[in-house]
């Protein structure tokens, strides 16, 4: 019974759908770099989440998982998808 109550307290997160064009925050300068798309939503066992991205210029998968707060949609992107529940990402 307690598990159900906890699940209801956690908000449903909305993730960008695969194929959505995005920009990524550069951790060094804090600027946004366009030219990527969401290749995969990665859900971690600890409840965290991130995105695996594909570079649009050559189709290469970037070998890093990006935190959801470092990825924003670009104009022309598709609607977000609901991919489960997790911690409030604010």
NORWOZI-V656488 format. One record per helix or strand. SS is the DSSP state (H for helix, E for strand). FROM is the first residue (numbers start at 0). LEN is the number of residues. Records with the same first field share a line. If there is no record, write none. Layout:
SS=FROM-LEN ; FROM-LEN
//
This chain:
H=1-8 ; 67-3
E=11-5 ; 20-5 ; 31-12 ; 48-7 ; 60-7 ; 70-3 ; 79-6
//
